[in-house]
Structure formats: structure tokens, C-alpha cells
Amino acid sequence: MPLPAERPLVFMNDRWFLLIGIPVLGMLALLPRGLTRVQSVPEVLGAWVVSTAITTTFWLTGRALWRLLFRRFPRVEQTTRRLWSLALINTSVTALVTLGIGLLAARAQGGRLTLSAFLFEFGLNMVPTIVIQLIYESWNLFQQWAQNVRRAEQLQSAGTRSQLEVLQSQLDPHFLFNSLNTLSALIEPENEPAQQFVEQLADVYRYVLLARSTPTVPLSEELEFVATYLALHKARFRDNLRVSQQILPELLTRHVAPLSVQLLVENALKHNVASREHPLELRLASDAAGQFLVVENTLRPRTAGLAPGTGTGLRNVRHRYELLQAPHAVEVQAENGWFRVQLPLL
């Protein structure tokens, strides 16, 4: 899974790491530089203060760099790119800082910076740099693991509930199909509209049952189902309902959450006026970038009859796409007399 649509950038509270880690790392950095040979306490404290200041610089710089790159490459599949960028930039920055400090120290002592001295200091300065990146990257990996565990538990729970609902409702669908078959047999053969209506109704309920057992369905299948669903309503609304569809053919193999498009269509029919004076216009289209399926309808809320919507259906659709780790969030807009929902294509 901001989570996903995009996973939210939740950074660790590293106050204690800063307060404890920097002084400790600053002291440890003095050991290979001959701390044990220093006899004077003031010299030790002075060296420790300087080392801590340098360690603070490396720590805060590495921390800021990691956060910057994590914002730029937050997804799991971008981890390799983020790590390579961290390695290259950190190595370059550490080398430049080491060179600068070395030249200043050599000039202050009236000597010159040798290659061996530079490499020795560079190696020591890389230690805090690597430790810092390991701390933040390890914490990030732990966060991702914990988030994936929670998402798996939610999906398992949702799947269990769905299976239970199917088991609880097995009698009604079987009874319904048998009744529809009986009704179809009772209809006069020459009454083709009635025969077609019953067959379409059976197709709708058959799809609803099959879709419950799968997390996603191809967009082509969902649109075929929506077309059948709308055909049933066209028998009632006739010209009061106008439907148009403009979807790129190459997007039909992409996936959506089952019944998500149908729910948006149902909401449009349920909560808006559809009359001869004000026909309900319904559009299904793909966006220019091919990332969303756009479902929009004219916005003329009914003033009587059905109770106003509670928004539960849209909340459920959003939650389902979050659990499916959709690349984008479900977007909802109501403006200029149109109600528009964008479903990310999976």
C-alpha cells in the first residue's frame, strides 16, 4: 500500500538515535585515531567534541539525503535504485568532506596531506556514513514488512467474510436461478424482449456470485457485466438514460476490483434524476494517460423518494483498492454539474 495508492512517508522518530548515537559514534571514531595514547583529559574531551561535531555533520547529512531519496523512490521495486543513489552520493560527499578537512588540518600543521593519510581518514569517515544508512534503511524495511503483514491479515479477513457470505446466501441464488428458468419457460416464445430480460437478469446474478471469489477481474469482463446491468435499467428508463463509452482497447486487459464499476453506475441511477426533461447521462472512459477508468454522470440529486446516500459504497471501493495496493488512489470529484470517480487500473 500513502499506502497505498502510494504508501505514506512515515519516518521514524529518531530523537534517541540522535541523542545517543552521535556522541557514542563520535567517541568510537577516536579509537583508531590513537585515543588510548592521549594522557590529558582536556585533550580527550577536545578530540571528542571535534569528532562528535564531524559525526553530527555526517549523520544529519546522511539522514537528510536518505529522506530525500526515499521521497523520490518510495516503492519496494525502487529499493535498488535508492540504495545505489545513496552509495554513490554518500561516497562522493564523504570523500570531498574528508579531503577538505585533511587539507585544512595539513595546512594548520604546516605539512601536506598524503594519499595514505587521506585513504585512512576516508575509510574511518565511511563507517558512520554506512551505519547511519543501515539504521534508516533497516527501519524502513521493518516498516514495510509490518505493513505487508497487516495488509495480508486484512485481505485474509476480508476473504473469510466473503466466503461466509457466499455460504450463507447459497440457497437464495439457487432458488433465484431456478425461478428465472421457470419464468423463462412460462414466457411465450414470441415475446423476445421478455425472454432477453430474464436471461440478462440471470447473467447479472451469475456474475455477482462468480466475482465474489476473486480479488480482481479484467476490465473487459466488468464492462460486459455493466452493459448487461444497464440493459436491464434501459428497459425502465428508456431514453431517460443515455450511456456512452470511450475506452482504449489496449486497456481492456487491465484489471479492476469486481463490481466496483457497477457500484458507481448503481449509485448514479439511485441518487440522480432521470426524466424526459433531465435525462441522466452516464459516461465510462479512460483517461489520457491510461491509468484510470473514469465513471461520470450528470449531478441532479433526487429531492424526494430514496434517502440520501451515506457514502458507504465509495468508502468500501476506496478501501478495496487500498488493500489491492493500487498504484493510485480512488479520486472523487463533484463539479460543474458532474459527479466523477476515477478508478485506478490494476
C-alpha positions in Angstrom: 0.0 0.0 0.0 0.5 7.0 1.0 -0.5 3.4 1.3 -1.0 2.5 -1.0 -2.4 4.1 -3.6 1.1 5.2 -2.6 2.5 4.3 0.7 2.6 7.3 3.1 6.0 8.6 4.0 6.1 7.8 7.7 9.6 8.5 9.0 10.9 7.0 12.2 11.1 9.1 15.4 14.9 9.1 15.7 15.4 11.5 18.6 17.0 8.9 20.8 19.2 7.7 18.0 20.5 11.3 17.5 21.0 12.0 21.3 22.7 8.7 22.0 24.1 7.5 18.7 26.0 10.6 17.7 28.1 11.0 20.9 28.8 7.3 21.1 29.8 7.1 17.4 31.9 10.2 17.9 33.8 8.5 20.7 34.2 5.2 18.8 35.6 7.1 15.8 38.6 8.3 18.0 39.7 4.8 18.9 41.5 4.0 15.7 42.9 7.6 15.7 45.0 6.9 18.9 42.6 7.9 21.7 44.2 5.3 24.1 47.6 7.1 23.7 46.2 10.5 24.9 47.2 11.2 28.5 45.4 14.5 29.1 41.6 14.6 29.9 41.2 18.0 28.2 42.8 16.7 25.1 40.4 13.7 25.1 37.4 16.0 25.6 38.6 18.3 22.9 39.1 15.5 20.4 35.7 14.0 21.4 34.0 17.4 20.8 35.6 17.7 17.3 34.8 14.1 16.4 31.2 14.5 17.6 30.8 17.6 15.5 32.1 15.8 12.4 29.9 12.8 13.2 26.9 15.1 13.6 27.6 16.6 10.2 27.8 13.2 8.6 24.7 11.9 10.4 22.4 14.8 9.7 23.6 15.0 6.1 23.1 11.3 5.6 19.7 11.4 7.3 18.5 14.3 5.1 19.8 12.5 1.9 18.1 9.3 2.8 14.8 11.1 3.4 15.1 13.0 0.1 15.8 9.8 -1.8 13.0 7.9 0.0 10.5 10.6 -1.1 11.9 10.2 -4.6 12.0 6.4 -4.7 9.5 5.2 -2.1 8.3 1.9 -3.6 9.7 -1.5 -2.9 10.7 -2.1 -6.5 12.7 1.2 -6.4 14.9 0.0 -3.4 17.8 -1.0 -5.6 17.8 2.4 -7.3 17.6 4.2 -4.0 20.5 2.2 -2.4 22.8 2.8 -5.4 22.0 6.5 -5.3 22.7 6.6 -1.6 26.0 4.7 -2.1 27.3 7.0 -4.9 26.2 10.3 -3.3 27.4 9.3 0.2 30.8 8.1 -1.1 31.3 11.3 -3.0 30.2 13.6 -0.2 32.4 11.7 2.3 35.4 11.9 0.0 35.0 15.6 -0.5 34.5 16.4 3.2 37.5 14.2 4.1 39.6 15.9 1.6 38.6 19.3 2.8 39.2 18.5 6.5 42.5 16.9 5.6 43.8 19.9 3.6 42.8 22.3 6.4 44.5 20.1 9.1 47.6 19.7 7.0 47.9 23.5 6.4 47.4 24.2 10.1 50.2 21.7 11.0 52.5 23.1 8.3 52.6 19.8 6.4 50.9 18.2 3.4 48.1 15.7 3.0 49.4 12.3 1.8 47.4 9.8 -0.1 47.7 7.2 2.7 46.5 9.6 5.3 43.6 10.6 3.1 42.6 7.0 2.5 42.9 6.2 6.2 40.6 9.1 7.2 38.2 8.4 4.3 37.8 4.8 5.5 37.1 5.9 9.0 34.6 8.5 7.9 32.7 6.0 5.8 32.0 4.0 9.0 29.4 6.5 10.4 28.0 7.0 7.0 27.4 3.3 6.4 26.0 2.9 10.0 23.6 5.8 9.5 22.2 4.4 6.2 21.9 0.9 7.7 19.8 2.3 10.6 17.4 4.2 8.4 17.1 1.6 5.7 16.6 -1.3 8.2 13.9 0.7 9.9 12.2 1.3 6.5 12.4 -2.4 5.6 10.9 -3.3 9.0 8.0 -0.8 8.4 7.3 -2.4 5.0 7.3 -5.9 6.5 4.9 -4.9 9.3 2.7 -3.1 6.8 2.6 -6.1 4.5 1.7 -8.4 7.4 -1.2 -6.1 8.3 -2.4 -5.9 4.7 -2.2 -9.7 4.4 -4.2 -10.1 7.6 -6.8 -7.7 6.3 -7.1 -9.4 2.9 -7.4 -12.8 4.7 -10.1 -11.4 6.9 -12.0 -9.9 4.0 -11.7 -13.2 2.1 -13.1 -15.1 5.0 -16.0 -12.8 5.4 -16.7 -13.0 1.7 -16.7 -16.8 1.7 -19.0 -16.8 4.7 -21.4 -14.5 2.9 -21.4 -16.8 -0.1 -22.1 -19.9 2.1 -24.9 -18.0 3.9 -26.5 -17.0 0.6 -26.2 -20.2 -1.4 -29.9 -21.0 -1.0 -31.2 -17.7 -2.4 -29.2 -17.7 -5.7 -30.1 -21.3 -6.4 -33.7 -20.6 -5.8 -33.5 -17.4 -7.9 -31.9 -19.2 -10.9 -34.4 -22.0 -10.7 -37.2 -19.4 -10.6 -35.8 -17.5 -13.5 -35.5 -20.6 -15.6 -39.1 -21.5 -14.7 -40.2 -17.9 -15.6 -38.3 -18.1 -18.9 -40.2 -21.3 -19.8 -43.6 -19.7 -19.0 -42.9 -16.7 -21.3 -44.4 -17.0 -24.7 -41.7 -17.9 -27.3 -42.6 -14.9 -29.5 -42.1 -12.5 -26.6 -38.4 -12.0 -27.3 -38.0 -8.8 -25.1 -39.2 -10.6 -22.0 -37.0 -13.7 -22.8 -34.0 -11.4 -23.2 -34.8 -9.5 -20.0 -34.9 -12.7 -18.0 -31.6 -14.0 -19.5 -29.9 -10.7 -18.7 -31.2 -10.8 -15.2 -29.8 -14.3 -14.7 -26.4 -13.2 -16.2 -26.2 -10.3 -13.7 -26.7 -12.6 -10.7 -24.4 -15.2 -12.1 -21.6 -12.6 -12.4 -22.2 -11.3 -8.9 -21.7 -14.7 -7.5 -18.6 -15.5 -9.5 -17.0 -12.1 -8.8 -17.1 -12.7 -5.1 -14.4 -15.3 -5.2 -11.7 -13.3 -7.0 -10.0 -10.1 -5.9 -9.8 -8.6 -9.4 -11.3 -9.1 -12.8 -10.3 -8.0 -16.3 -11.8 -4.6 -17.2 -13.4 -6.2 -20.3 -15.4 -8.6 -18.1 -16.5 -5.9 -15.7 -17.7 -3.7 -18.7 -19.6 -6.6 -20.2 -21.4 -7.1 -16.9 -22.1 -3.4 -16.6 -23.5 -3.4 -20.1 -25.9 -6.2 -19.2 -26.8 -4.4 -15.9 -27.5 -1.2 -17.8 -29.6 -3.0 -20.4 -32.0 -4.1 -17.6 -32.3 -0.5 -16.5 -32.8 0.8 -20.1 -36.0 -1.3 -20.2 -37.3 1.0 -17.4 -35.6 4.3 -18.1 -35.6 4.1 -21.9 -34.4 7.4 -23.4 -34.2 9.0 -20.0 -30.8 7.2 -19.6 -28.0 7.9 -22.0 -24.8 5.9 -21.8 -21.6 6.5 -23.7 -18.3 4.6 -23.5 -14.8 5.6 -24.8 -12.1 3.2 -23.5 -8.8 2.5 -25.2 -8.9 -1.2 -26.5 -5.4 -1.9 -25.0 -6.7 -1.2 -21.5 -9.3 -3.9 -21.6 -6.8 -6.4 -20.3 -6.1 -4.3 -17.2 -7.9 -5.3 -14.0 -10.4 -3.6 -11.6 -11.9 -4.7 -8.4 -15.1 -6.8 -9.2 -18.4 -4.9 -9.0 -16.6 -1.6 -8.4 -17.7 -0.1 -11.7 -21.2 -1.5 -11.3 -21.5 0.1 -7.8 -20.7 3.6 -9.3 -23.3 3.0 -12.1 -25.8 1.9 -9.5 -25.2 5.0 -7.3 -25.7 7.2 -10.4 -29.1 5.6 -11.1 -30.1 5.5 -7.5 -29.4 9.1 -6.4 -30.0 11.2 -9.6 -32.9 12.4 -11.6 -33.6 10.6 -14.9 -36.5 12.1 -16.7 -37.5 13.3 -20.1 -36.7 16.9 -19.2 -33.5 15.9 -17.4 -32.1 12.7 -18.9 -29.3 11.0 -16.9 -26.1 11.0 -18.8 -23.6 8.3 -17.9 -20.0 8.2 -19.3 -17.4 5.5 -19.0 -14.0 6.4 -20.4 -10.3 6.0 -19.9 -8.0 8.9 -19.0 -5.4 10.2 -21.5 -2.6 8.5 -19.6 -4.3 5.2 -19.5 -4.0 5.0 -15.7 -7.7 5.4 -14.7 -11.2 4.3 -15.6 -13.4 7.4 -15.3 -17.1 7.0 -14.5 -19.0 10.2 -14.5 -22.7 11.2 -14.5 -24.8 14.3 -14.5 -25.3 15.5 -11.0 -29.0 16.2 -10.3 -29.8 14.7 -6.8 -33.3 13.4 -6.3 -35.3 15.7 -4.0 -37.8 13.0 -3.0 -38.1 9.3 -2.8 -34.9 7.5 -1.8 -32.9 8.6 1.2 -29.7 10.5 0.6 -26.6 8.4 0.1 -24.3 7.7 3.1 -21.1 7.3 1.1 -20.6 3.8 2.4 -20.2 2.4 -1.1 -17.5 4.8 -2.1 -15.6 4.2 1.2 -15.7 0.4 0.5 -14.4 0.9 -3.0 -11.5 3.1 -1.7 -10.7 0.5 1.0 -10.7 -2.4 -1.5 -8.3 -0.6 -3.8 -6.0 0.2 -0.9 -5.9 -3.5 0.1 -5.1 -4.3 -3.6 -2.1 -1.9 -3.4 -3.4 0.1 -6.4 -0.8 2.4 -8.0 -3.1 5.4 -7.4 -5.8 6.4 -5.0 -9.5 6.4 -6.0 -10.4 10.0 -6.9 -13.8 11.6 -6.4 -14.9 15.0 -7.8 -18.2 16.8 -8.0 -18.1 20.0 -10.0 -19.8 21.8 -12.9 -22.9 19.7 -12.6 -21.0 16.4 -13.0 -20.1 13.7 -10.5 -16.8 11.9 -11.4 -15.0 8.9 -9.9 -11.6 7.7 -11.2 -10.8 4.1 -10.5 -7.1 3.2 -10.9 -6.5 0.4 -13.4 -4.5 -2.6 -11.9 
